[in-house]
Amino acid sequence: MIDDLPSGLMARHLADGDHLRVLAVLDAWWGGLKGEAGSTERALLLPRLYFQHFTTTSFLVEHDGGEIAAFLVGFLSQTEPESAYVHFVGVDPALHGQGVGRAVYRAFFELARSHGRRYVNCITSPENTASQAFHTRLGFTASGVKADYDGPGLARVAFTIDLSGDPGATR
């Protein structure tokens, strides 16, 4: 499913049974970003419905022993026929810099292309500078900070990448 993962990692599509397993890694992987409010925000961004209704466009990467290494929750836009959207992505910090995030994104890019999509969009919080840097390295174009994007006090930075080039290539 994803060919360019480091040795010992395997990918598959998300399943309903992965919901609580993914929620269990969020706080550790995000290092407590934004404190208790950030923890609640992350959990609320991943309700079970994503693990039930977007499984064929989302990925889970596991170690040989079954521990979660990474995940990507994405979907094809129903409103914008040329677009796909990455809703939430995470990589175990112990694997940062090993190409896992890039590999998961490239798999999503290929899936989006196979469904005739040209653009992939996503957002992150302004505080998540590591996410902003990662998306920029992948070739995404960032917006400025959009105040109250997801509600009062929930600013976001929006990203878009055009799949007509070679996004996700090593930079």
C-alpha distance (Angstrom), angle and dihedral (degrees) to the residues before:
residue distance angle dihedral
M1 . . .
I2 3.84 . .
D3 3.77 110.5 .
D4 3.78 102.6 -176.1
L5 3.81 101.0 61.3
P6 3.80 121.0 124.5
S7 3.80 116.6 -96.2
G8 3.79 115.0 -77.0
L9 3.81 95.0 31.2
M10 3.80 125.9 105.7
A11 3.80 130.1 -173.7
R12 3.77 133.1 -148.0
H13 3.77 137.9 155.8
L14 3.79 118.9 -79.1
A15 3.81 119.2 -96.2
D16 3.79 133.9 -161.4
G17 3.80 90.3 -105.2
D18 3.83 90.7 61.2
H19 3.81 94.5 66.6
L20 3.80 99.7 91.0
R21 3.81 92.0 36.5
V22 3.81 91.0 57.7
L23 3.82 93.4 44.3
A24 3.82 88.4 53.0
V25 3.83 93.2 62.6
L26 3.81 99.6 44.6
D27 3.80 101.0 89.1
A28 3.79 94.4 45.4
W29 3.80 93.5 45.6
W30 3.81 93.8 47.9
G31 3.80 91.8 45.9
G32 3.78 93.2 -131.2
L33 3.83 93.0 -59.4
K34 3.83 108.7 -173.8
G35 3.83 91.7 3.2
E36 3.79 122.9 -116.7
A37 3.81 91.7 -16.9
G38 3.82 89.4 55.4
S39 3.79 91.2 49.3
T40 3.79 91.6 52.7
E41 3.80 91.8 44.5
R42 3.83 92.7 52.8
A43 3.80 92.9 48.2
L44 3.81 91.8 48.6
L45 3.81 90.1 51.4
L46 3.81 90.6 61.4
P47 3.80 109.4 52.0
R48 3.78 118.0 167.8
L49 3.81 91.6 -100.9
Y50 3.82 89.9 79.1
F51 3.80 89.2 56.9
Q52 3.80 90.7 49.9
H53 3.80 105.5 38.4
F54 3.81 106.7 27.9
T55 3.78 101.0 43.2
T56 3.81 97.7 119.2
T57 3.81 91.9 55.3
S58 3.81 97.0 41.6
F59 3.80 132.1 74.5
L60 3.80 139.8 -150.2
V61 3.80 122.3 -163.6
E62 3.80 118.0 -158.6
H63 3.77 137.2 -176.4
D64 3.81 116.9 -117.5
G65 3.82 87.2 -96.8
G66 3.80 92.7 56.0
E67 3.82 99.6 -104.9
I68 3.79 114.3 140.8
A69 3.80 113.7 -103.4
A70 3.82 100.6 170.7
F71 3.78 143.8 -19.3
L72 3.78 139.0 -164.7
V73 3.80 124.1 -163.0
G74 3.79 110.6 -162.8
F75 3.76 141.3 148.9
L76 3.79 143.9 -172.4
S77 3.80 112.6 -101.0
Q78 3.78 113.4 -111.1
T79 3.81 90.7 -163.3
E80 3.79 101.4 44.2
P81 3.82 109.0 44.8
E82 3.82 92.8 -163.7
S83 3.81 94.6 51.8
A84 3.78 141.7 79.6
Y85 3.78 126.1 -174.0
V86 3.79 134.4 -141.9
H87 3.78 104.1 -149.3
F88 3.80 100.9 -179.9
V89 3.79 135.1 -5.5
G90 3.77 133.0 178.3
V91 3.79 137.5 177.8
D92 3.80 125.5 -168.5
P93 3.83 104.2 -103.5
A94 3.83 89.1 -130.2
L95 3.83 86.6 66.6
H96 3.81 98.0 46.9
G97 3.79 112.3 127.8
Q98 3.82 93.6 23.4
G99 3.82 97.0 98.4
V100 3.80 97.4 -104.8
G101 3.81 95.6 122.2
R102 3.80 91.7 45.0
A103 3.82 91.0 49.5
V104 3.81 93.1 50.9
Y105 3.80 91.6 48.3
R106 3.81 91.9 47.7
A107 3.81 89.0 53.1
F108 3.80 89.9 51.6
F109 3.81 90.9 47.0
E110 3.82 89.9 53.5
L111 3.79 91.4 47.7
A112 3.81 90.6 50.0
R113 3.82 91.7 48.5
S114 3.81 90.7 49.4
H115 3.82 87.3 59.0
G116 3.80 93.0 49.7
R117 3.81 96.3 -101.1
R118 3.79 119.9 149.0
Y119 3.81 101.9 -177.7
V120 3.79 135.4 48.3
N121 3.79 119.4 -161.8
C122 3.79 132.5 -169.6
I123 3.81 141.0 156.3
T124 3.78 138.4 -143.9
S125 3.78 136.0 -175.7
P126 3.81 118.1 -92.0
E127 3.82 88.5 -120.6
N128 3.81 92.1 59.7
T129 3.78 97.2 83.1
A130 3.82 92.5 160.4
S131 3.82 89.8 59.3
Q132 3.80 91.0 47.5
A133 3.81 91.5 51.6
F134 3.81 92.3 46.6
H135 3.81 93.5 51.2
T136 3.79 91.4 47.1
R137 3.83 90.4 51.8
L138 3.82 89.0 52.0
G139 3.80 89.5 56.3
F140 3.80 101.3 -100.5
T141 3.79 118.1 146.4
A142 3.81 113.2 -131.4
S143 3.78 128.8 -143.4
G144 3.75 122.4 -144.0
V145 3.79 117.6 -94.0
K146 3.81 109.7 -64.0
A147 3.81 107.8 -148.5
D148 3.82 116.5 -138.6
Y149 3.83 90.2 0.7
D150 3.81 92.8 150.0
G151 3.80 96.5 26.4
P152 3.79 137.4 -59.2
G153 3.79 110.1 -21.2
L154 3.82 93.5 1.8
A155 3.78 103.6 113.2
R156 3.81 119.6 177.5
V157 3.79 141.2 -171.7
A158 3.82 111.8 -134.9
F159 3.80 123.5 -146.4
T160 3.81 132.8 -163.4
I161 3.78 131.4 -176.1
D162 3.80 127.5 -170.1
L163 3.81 109.6 -135.8
S164 3.80 93.8 -159.8
G165 3.84 88.8 89.8
D166 3.81 125.1 46.2
P167 3.81 103.8 -76.2
G168 3.74 119.1 -175.1
A169 3.79 93.9 28.7
T170 3.79 114.9 144.3
R171 3.79 111.0 -79.4
